[in-house]
Amino acid sequence: MDWQAYLTELSKDKLGIVVLPIFILAILIEVYLARHEQKQLYKGKDTLVSLSMLVFAVIVEFFPKLLAFIAFVFLHEISPLAEIVQRQWWAWLLLFFLDDFSYYWFHRLNHEVRLLWAGHVVHHSSEYLNFGTALRQGVGERLHKYLFWLWLPLLGFDPLMMFTMIGINLFYQFWVHTEMVQKLPTWFEAVFNTPSHHRVHHASNIRYLDCNHAGVLIIWDKIFGTFSEEKDFDQPIYGLTKNISSYNPLYVASHEYQSIWRDVRRAPNWSDKLKYIFYAPGWSHDGEDRRAKVLRKKQALEGQ
């Protein structure tokens, strides 16, 4: 298969194009409802940055996605399960769980490895949570994203099937970026990612840092110890632990890479330089350790 053939096959993945008008309509409806209820859920400049990040992400993702597609094709062709796993109903169901599992670890490590966080932090840089924020995609994370899905074609799932499921997962996630929906029925909250769970994920409160990495199913957070429930007495405060004040799209997309570079340059030895790259955000060789797990442990000892 040559490059043109790969591009032709990849062009069949049209879900993103189909759902974009739905997302824009949802944003307009949310803006209208927020104004009607006199809620300050949007800020013009902030939303423009979110839309700019979406454009940047689409551009940056093109070649990594193409290379991932080629890798998926190769791995699928050598899979001993390729003839068994076709597009049966049970294969789609199994892929749903495996894709969501892959997303959980991709998302979690984006928060726990600073170099990966630099590519994801864009998504958390807004101090608002709304459908516009859902489109504020991490730019740098597009470069490494598909590495977390490389194991699935080896299990016999074909590339287009995988990209369709990845798209479905992201489509679901759009709808959890809102303050307009409070808690859903208990059984639903127990199994699925919801607006309540995702408000926690976008919060900068110590209690909520690096929690609820779910795509569709919240069960992964509960299994692997990263779940936190939204509490009425601790309302989520959105944004970063140290917010940026710029609305310059280029700065928003690159500020954490710049920060890593400054920290690496001032680190006194190679061990510390590597820690600034691969440890969780907040680690410092000469200051307070402000990694999420450290702050949470300190909060617990203080009895808060």
C-alpha positions as a Markdown table, in Angstrom:
| # | Residue | x | y | z |
|---|---|---|---|---|
| 1 | Met | 0.0 | 0.0 | 0.0 |
| 2 | Asp | 1.5 | 3.4 | -1.0 |
| 3 | Trp | 1.1 | 6.8 | 0.6 |
| 4 | Gln | -1.8 | 7.7 | -1.6 |
| 5 | Ala | -3.6 | 4.5 | -0.6 |
| 6 | Tyr | -3.0 | 5.2 | 3.1 |
| 7 | Leu | -4.4 | 8.7 | 2.7 |
| 8 | Thr | -7.4 | 7.4 | 0.8 |
| 9 | Glu | -8.2 | 4.9 | 3.6 |
| 10 | Leu | -7.6 | 7.4 | 6.3 |
| 11 | Ser | -10.0 | 9.8 | 4.6 |
| 12 | Lys | -12.8 | 7.4 | 5.3 |
| 13 | Asp | -12.6 | 8.4 | 9.0 |
| 14 | Lys | -15.1 | 11.3 | 8.7 |
| 15 | Leu | -16.7 | 11.3 | 12.2 |
| 16 | Gly | -14.9 | 14.4 | 13.3 |
| 17 | Ile | -16.2 | 16.4 | 10.3 |
| 18 | Val | -19.8 | 15.0 | 10.9 |
| 19 | Val | -19.9 | 16.0 | 14.6 |
| 20 | Leu | -18.3 | 19.4 | 14.4 |
| 21 | Pro | -21.5 | 21.2 | 13.4 |
| 22 | Ile | -23.2 | 19.4 | 16.3 |
| 23 | Phe | -20.6 | 20.8 | 18.7 |
| 24 | Ile | -20.9 | 24.3 | 17.4 |
| 25 | Leu | -24.7 | 24.2 | 17.8 |
| 26 | Ala | -24.3 | 22.8 | 21.4 |
| 27 | Ile | -22.0 | 25.7 | 22.3 |
| 28 | Leu | -24.5 | 28.3 | 20.9 |
| 29 | Ile | -27.3 | 26.6 | 22.9 |
| 30 | Glu | -25.2 | 26.5 | 26.1 |
| 31 | Val | -24.3 | 30.2 | 25.7 |
| 32 | Tyr | -28.0 | 31.1 | 25.3 |
| 33 | Leu | -29.0 | 29.0 | 28.3 |
| 34 | Ala | -26.2 | 30.4 | 30.5 |
| 35 | Arg | -27.2 | 34.0 | 29.6 |
| 36 | His | -30.9 | 33.2 | 30.3 |
| 37 | Glu | -30.0 | 31.8 | 33.7 |
| 38 | Gln | -27.5 | 34.7 | 34.3 |
| 39 | Lys | -24.5 | 32.4 | 34.6 |
| 40 | Gln | -21.0 | 33.5 | 33.6 |
| 41 | Leu | -19.9 | 30.3 | 31.8 |
| 42 | Tyr | -18.2 | 31.9 | 28.8 |
| 43 | Lys | -15.7 | 34.6 | 28.1 |
| 44 | Gly | -15.2 | 35.7 | 24.5 |
| 45 | Lys | -11.4 | 35.7 | 24.5 |
| 46 | Asp | -11.2 | 32.4 | 26.3 |
| 47 | Thr | -13.5 | 30.7 | 23.8 |
| 48 | Leu | -11.5 | 32.1 | 20.9 |
| 49 | Val | -8.4 | 30.5 | 22.4 |
| 50 | Ser | -10.2 | 27.2 | 22.7 |
| 51 | Leu | -11.2 | 27.3 | 19.0 |
| 52 | Ser | -7.6 | 28.3 | 18.1 |
| 53 | Met | -6.3 | 25.3 | 20.0 |
| 54 | Leu | -8.7 | 23.0 | 18.1 |
| 55 | Val | -7.3 | 24.3 | 14.8 |
| 56 | Phe | -3.7 | 23.9 | 16.0 |
| 57 | Ala | -4.4 | 20.4 | 17.2 |
| 58 | Val | -5.9 | 19.3 | 13.9 |
| 59 | Ile | -2.9 | 20.6 | 12.0 |
| 60 | Val | -0.3 | 19.1 | 14.3 |
| 61 | Glu | -2.1 | 15.8 | 14.4 |
| 62 | Phe | -2.2 | 15.2 | 10.7 |
| 63 | Phe | 1.2 | 13.4 | 10.2 |
| 64 | Pro | 1.2 | 11.6 | 13.6 |
| 65 | Lys | -2.3 | 10.3 | 12.8 |
| 66 | Leu | -1.1 | 9.2 | 9.3 |
| 67 | Leu | 1.9 | 7.4 | 10.7 |
| 68 | Ala | -0.2 | 5.8 | 13.4 |
| 69 | Phe | -2.6 | 4.6 | 10.7 |
| 70 | Ile | 0.3 | 3.0 | 8.8 |
| 71 | Ala | 1.6 | 1.4 | 11.9 |
| 72 | Phe | -1.8 | 0.1 | 12.8 |
| 73 | Val | -2.2 | -1.4 | 9.3 |
| 74 | Phe | 1.2 | -3.2 | 9.6 |
| 75 | Leu | 0.5 | -4.5 | 13.1 |
| 76 | His | -3.0 | -5.7 | 12.0 |
| 77 | Glu | -1.5 | -7.5 | 9.0 |
| 78 | Ile | 0.8 | -9.5 | 11.3 |
| 79 | Ser | -1.8 | -10.2 | 14.0 |
| 80 | Pro | -2.7 | -13.9 | 14.2 |
| 81 | Leu | -6.2 | -12.8 | 15.3 |
| 82 | Ala | -6.9 | -10.6 | 12.3 |
| 83 | Glu | -9.0 | -13.3 | 10.6 |
| 84 | Ile | -11.0 | -14.0 | 13.8 |
| 85 | Val | -11.7 | -10.4 | 14.9 |
| 86 | Gln | -13.7 | -8.8 | 12.1 |
| 87 | Arg | -16.5 | -6.3 | 12.8 |
| 88 | Gln | -18.8 | -8.6 | 14.7 |
| 89 | Trp | -21.0 | -7.0 | 17.4 |
| 90 | Trp | -18.9 | -8.6 | 20.1 |
| 91 | Ala | -15.7 | -7.3 | 18.5 |
| 92 | Trp | -17.1 | -3.7 | 18.7 |
| 93 | Leu | -18.2 | -4.3 | 22.3 |
| 94 | Leu | -14.7 | -5.6 | 23.3 |
| 95 | Leu | -13.0 | -2.7 | 21.4 |
| 96 | Phe | -15.2 | -0.2 | 23.3 |
| 97 | Phe | -13.7 | -1.4 | 26.6 |
| 98 | Leu | -10.1 | -1.8 | 25.3 |
| 99 | Asp | -10.2 | 1.6 | 23.7 |
| 100 | Asp | -11.5 | 3.3 | 26.8 |
| 101 | Phe | -8.8 | 1.5 | 28.9 |
| 102 | Ser | -6.2 | 2.8 | 26.5 |
| 103 | Tyr | -7.6 | 6.3 | 26.8 |
| 104 | Tyr | -7.5 | 6.1 | 30.6 |
| 105 | Trp | -3.8 | 5.4 | 30.7 |
| 106 | Phe | -3.0 | 7.9 | 27.9 |
| 107 | His | -4.9 | 10.6 | 29.8 |
| 108 | Arg | -3.5 | 9.6 | 33.2 |
| 109 | Leu | 0.1 | 9.7 | 32.1 |
| 110 | Asn | -0.5 | 13.0 | 30.5 |
| 111 | His | -1.0 | 14.3 | 34.0 |
| 112 | Glu | 1.7 | 12.3 | 35.7 |
| 113 | Val | 4.7 | 12.8 | 33.3 |
| 114 | Arg | 5.6 | 16.5 | 32.9 |
| 115 | Leu | 6.8 | 16.2 | 29.3 |
| 116 | Leu | 3.4 | 14.7 | 28.4 |
| 117 | Trp | 1.6 | 17.2 | 30.6 |
| 118 | Ala | 3.2 | 20.0 | 28.5 |
| 119 | Gly | 1.2 | 18.7 | 25.6 |
| 120 | His | -2.0 | 18.3 | 27.5 |
| 121 | Val | -2.0 | 21.4 | 29.8 |
| 122 | Val | -3.6 | 23.4 | 27.1 |
| 123 | His | -6.9 | 21.6 | 27.7 |
| 124 | His | -6.8 | 22.6 | 31.4 |
| 125 | Ser | -5.7 | 26.2 | 30.9 |
| 126 | Ser | -9.2 | 27.7 | 30.8 |
| 127 | Glu | -10.7 | 29.0 | 34.0 |
| 128 | Tyr | -14.1 | 28.0 | 32.6 |
| 129 | Leu | -15.7 | 24.7 | 32.0 |
| 130 | Asn | -18.1 | 24.6 | 29.1 |
| 131 | Phe | -18.6 | 23.0 | 25.7 |
| 132 | Gly | -16.0 | 25.4 | 24.2 |
| 133 | Thr | -13.4 | 24.1 | 26.7 |
| 134 | Ala | -14.1 | 20.6 | 25.3 |
| 135 | Leu | -12.7 | 21.8 | 22.0 |
| 136 | Arg | -9.5 | 23.3 | 23.6 |
| 137 | Gln | -7.5 | 20.2 | 22.6 |
| 138 | Gly | -3.9 | 19.6 | 23.8 |
| 139 | Val | -1.6 | 20.4 | 20.9 |
| 140 | Gly | 1.6 | 18.7 | 21.9 |
| 141 | Glu | -0.2 | 15.5 | 23.0 |
| 142 | Arg | -1.1 | 14.8 | 19.4 |
| 143 | Leu | 2.5 | 13.8 | 18.8 |
| 144 | His | 2.5 | 10.8 | 21.3 |
| 145 | Lys | -1.2 | 10.0 | 21.6 |
| 146 | Tyr | -1.5 | 7.0 | 19.3 |
| 147 | Leu | 1.4 | 5.1 | 21.0 |
| 148 | Phe | -1.1 | 4.1 | 23.6 |
| 149 | Trp | -3.2 | 2.3 | 21.0 |
| 150 | Leu | -0.5 | 0.3 | 19.2 |
| 151 | Trp | -1.4 | -2.9 | 21.1 |
| 152 | Leu | -4.9 | -3.0 | 19.7 |
| 153 | Pro | -4.2 | -3.9 | 16.1 |
| 154 | Leu | -2.1 | -6.8 | 17.4 |
| 155 | Leu | -5.3 | -8.1 | 18.9 |
| 156 | Gly | -6.9 | -8.2 | 15.5 |
| 157 | Phe | -8.8 | -4.8 | 15.4 |
| 158 | Asp | -8.5 | -3.1 | 12.0 |
| 159 | Pro | -7.3 | 0.6 | 11.9 |
| 160 | Leu | -10.6 | 2.2 | 10.6 |
| 161 | Met | -12.5 | 0.3 | 13.3 |
| 162 | Met | -10.1 | 1.7 | 15.9 |
| 163 | Phe | -10.3 | 5.2 | 14.7 |
| 164 | Thr | -14.1 | 5.0 | 14.7 |
| 165 | Met | -14.1 | 3.9 | 18.3 |
| 166 | Ile | -11.6 | 6.6 | 19.3 |
| 167 | Gly | -13.9 | 9.1 | 17.6 |
| 168 | Ile | -17.0 | 7.8 | 19.5 |
| 169 | Asn | -15.1 | 8.0 | 22.7 |
| 170 | Leu | -14.2 | 11.7 | 22.1 |
| 171 | Phe | -17.7 | 12.5 | 21.0 |
| 172 | Tyr | -19.0 | 11.2 | 24.4 |
| 173 | Gln | -16.4 | 13.3 | 26.2 |
| 174 | Phe | -17.6 | 16.5 | 24.7 |
| 175 | Trp | -20.8 | 16.3 | 26.6 |
| 176 | Val | -19.2 | 16.1 | 30.1 |
| 177 | His | -17.6 | 19.5 | 29.8 |
| 178 | Thr | -20.5 | 21.5 | 31.3 |
| 179 | Glu | -21.8 | 23.1 | 34.5 |
| 180 | Met | -25.4 | 23.0 | 33.2 |
| 181 | Val | -25.9 | 19.4 | 34.2 |
| 182 | Gln | -25.8 | 18.4 | 37.8 |
| 183 | Lys | -25.5 | 14.8 | 39.1 |
| 184 | Leu | -27.2 | 12.1 | 37.0 |
| 185 | Pro | -28.9 | 9.0 | 38.4 |
| 186 | Thr | -26.8 | 7.1 | 40.9 |
| 187 | Trp | -26.4 | 4.0 | 38.7 |
| 188 | Phe | -25.1 | 6.1 | 35.8 |
| 189 | Glu | -22.7 | 8.1 | 38.0 |
| 190 | Ala | -21.3 | 4.8 | 39.3 |
| 191 | Val | -20.3 | 3.4 | 35.9 |
| 192 | Phe | -19.9 | 6.3 | 33.4 |
| 193 | Asn | -18.0 | 9.5 | 33.2 |
| 194 | Thr | -20.4 | 12.4 | 33.9 |
| 195 | Pro | -20.3 | 16.2 | 34.0 |
| 196 | Ser | -19.9 | 15.9 | 37.8 |
| 197 | His | -17.0 | 13.6 | 37.5 |
| 198 | His | -15.3 | 15.7 | 34.8 |
| 199 | Arg | -15.8 | 19.0 | 36.8 |
| 200 | Val | -13.5 | 17.3 | 39.3 |
| 201 | His | -11.0 | 16.5 | 36.6 |
| 202 | His | -10.8 | 20.1 | 35.5 |
| 203 | Ala | -10.6 | 21.5 | 39.1 |
| 204 | Ser | -7.4 | 22.9 | 40.6 |
| 205 | Asn | -8.5 | 22.1 | 44.2 |
| 206 | Ile | -5.9 | 19.9 | 45.9 |
| 207 | Arg | -8.6 | 17.3 | 46.6 |
| 208 | Tyr | -9.4 | 17.0 | 42.9 |
| 209 | Leu | -5.9 | 17.2 | 41.3 |
| 210 | Asp | -5.1 | 14.4 | 38.9 |
| 211 | Cys | -8.3 | 12.6 | 39.4 |
| 212 | Asn | -11.1 | 11.2 | 37.2 |
| 213 | His | -9.1 | 10.5 | 34.0 |
| 214 | Ala | -12.0 | 8.6 | 32.5 |
| 215 | Gly | -13.1 | 8.7 | 28.9 |
| 216 | Val | -16.5 | 7.0 | 28.9 |
| 217 | Leu | -16.2 | 4.7 | 31.9 |
| 218 | Ile | -15.4 | 6.0 | 35.4 |
| 219 | Ile | -14.7 | 2.4 | 36.5 |
| 220 | Trp | -11.0 | 2.7 | 35.5 |
| 221 | Asp | -10.5 | 5.5 | 38.0 |
| 222 | Lys | -12.2 | 3.5 | 40.7 |
| 223 | Ile | -10.1 | 0.4 | 39.9 |
| 224 | Phe | -6.8 | 2.2 | 39.8 |
| 225 | Gly | -7.3 | 4.6 | 42.6 |
| 226 | Thr | -7.7 | 7.9 | 40.8 |
| 227 | Phe | -11.4 | 8.6 | 41.5 |
| 228 | Ser | -12.6 | 11.6 | 43.5 |
| 229 | Glu | -16.3 | 12.6 | 44.0 |
| 230 | Glu | -17.5 | 16.1 | 43.5 |
| 231 | Lys | -18.2 | 17.6 | 47.0 |
| 232 | Asp | -20.7 | 20.3 | 47.6 |
| 233 | Phe | -18.5 | 21.8 | 50.3 |
| 234 | Asp | -15.5 | 22.0 | 47.9 |
| 235 | Gln | -16.8 | 23.5 | 44.7 |
| 236 | Pro | -14.4 | 23.0 | 41.7 |
| 237 | Ile | -12.1 | 25.9 | 40.9 |
| 238 | Tyr | -11.2 | 25.5 | 37.2 |
| 239 | Gly | -7.9 | 26.1 | 35.6 |
| 240 | Leu | -4.3 | 25.5 | 36.7 |
| 241 | Thr | -2.7 | 25.6 | 40.1 |
| 242 | Lys | -0.9 | 28.6 | 38.7 |
| 243 | Asn | -3.0 | 30.1 | 35.9 |
| 244 | Ile | -1.6 | 31.9 | 32.8 |
| 245 | Ser | -2.9 | 35.3 | 32.0 |
| 246 | Ser | -2.2 | 35.3 | 28.3 |
| 247 | Tyr | -4.7 | 34.8 | 25.5 |
| 248 | Asn | -2.0 | 34.5 | 22.9 |
| 249 | Pro | -2.7 | 31.1 | 21.2 |
| 250 | Leu | 1.0 | 30.4 | 20.6 |
| 251 | Tyr | 1.9 | 31.1 | 24.2 |
| 252 | Val | -1.0 | 29.0 | 25.5 |
| 253 | Ala | 0.1 | 26.1 | 23.3 |
| 254 | Ser | 3.8 | 26.3 | 24.3 |
| 255 | His | 4.1 | 27.8 | 27.8 |
| 256 | Glu | 4.8 | 24.6 | 29.7 |
| 257 | Tyr | 7.5 | 23.5 | 27.2 |
| 258 | Gln | 9.1 | 26.8 | 27.9 |
| 259 | Ser | 8.8 | 26.3 | 31.6 |
| 260 | Ile | 10.4 | 22.8 | 31.4 |
| 261 | Trp | 13.3 | 24.2 | 29.4 |
| 262 | Arg | 13.9 | 26.9 | 32.0 |
| 263 | Asp | 13.8 | 24.3 | 34.8 |
| 264 | Val | 16.1 | 21.9 | 33.0 |
| 265 | Arg | 18.6 | 24.7 | 32.4 |
| 266 | Arg | 18.8 | 25.7 | 36.0 |
| 267 | Ala | 19.0 | 22.1 | 37.4 |
| 268 | Pro | 22.4 | 21.4 | 38.9 |
| 269 | Asn | 22.9 | 17.8 | 37.6 |
| 270 | Trp | 21.6 | 15.4 | 35.0 |
| 271 | Ser | 19.5 | 13.5 | 37.5 |
| 272 | Asp | 17.5 | 16.6 | 38.3 |
| 273 | Lys | 17.2 | 17.6 | 34.7 |
| 274 | Leu | 15.6 | 14.3 | 33.9 |
| 275 | Lys | 13.3 | 14.6 | 36.9 |
| 276 | Tyr | 12.0 | 17.9 | 35.6 |
| 277 | Ile | 11.1 | 16.1 | 32.3 |
| 278 | Phe | 9.7 | 12.8 | 33.5 |
| 279 | Tyr | 8.5 | 13.4 | 37.1 |
| 280 | Ala | 5.0 | 14.7 | 37.6 |
| 281 | Pro | 4.3 | 18.5 | 37.4 |
| 282 | Gly | 5.2 | 20.3 | 40.6 |
| 283 | Trp | 8.5 | 18.6 | 41.4 |
| 284 | Ser | 11.4 | 20.9 | 42.2 |
| 285 | His | 15.0 | 20.3 | 43.2 |
| 286 | Asp | 15.2 | 23.5 | 45.3 |
| 287 | Gly | 11.7 | 24.4 | 46.3 |
| 288 | Glu | 8.4 | 22.9 | 47.7 |
| 289 | Asp | 7.3 | 19.6 | 46.1 |
| 290 | Arg | 3.9 | 20.5 | 44.7 |
| 291 | Arg | 3.1 | 17.3 | 42.9 |
| 292 | Ala | -0.6 | 16.4 | 43.3 |
| 293 | Lys | 0.0 | 13.3 | 45.4 |
| 294 | Val | 2.3 | 15.2 | 47.8 |
| 295 | Leu | -0.1 | 18.1 | 48.2 |
| 296 | Arg | -3.0 | 15.7 | 48.8 |
| 297 | Lys | -1.0 | 13.8 | 51.5 |
| 298 | Lys | -0.1 | 17.0 | 53.2 |
| 299 | Gln | -3.7 | 18.1 | 53.1 |
| 300 | Ala | -4.8 | 14.8 | 54.7 |
| 301 | Leu | -2.2 | 15.2 | 57.5 |
| 302 | Glu | -3.6 | 18.6 | 58.2 |
| 303 | Gly | -7.0 | 17.1 | 58.5 |
| 304 | Gln | -8.7 | 19.1 | 55.8 |
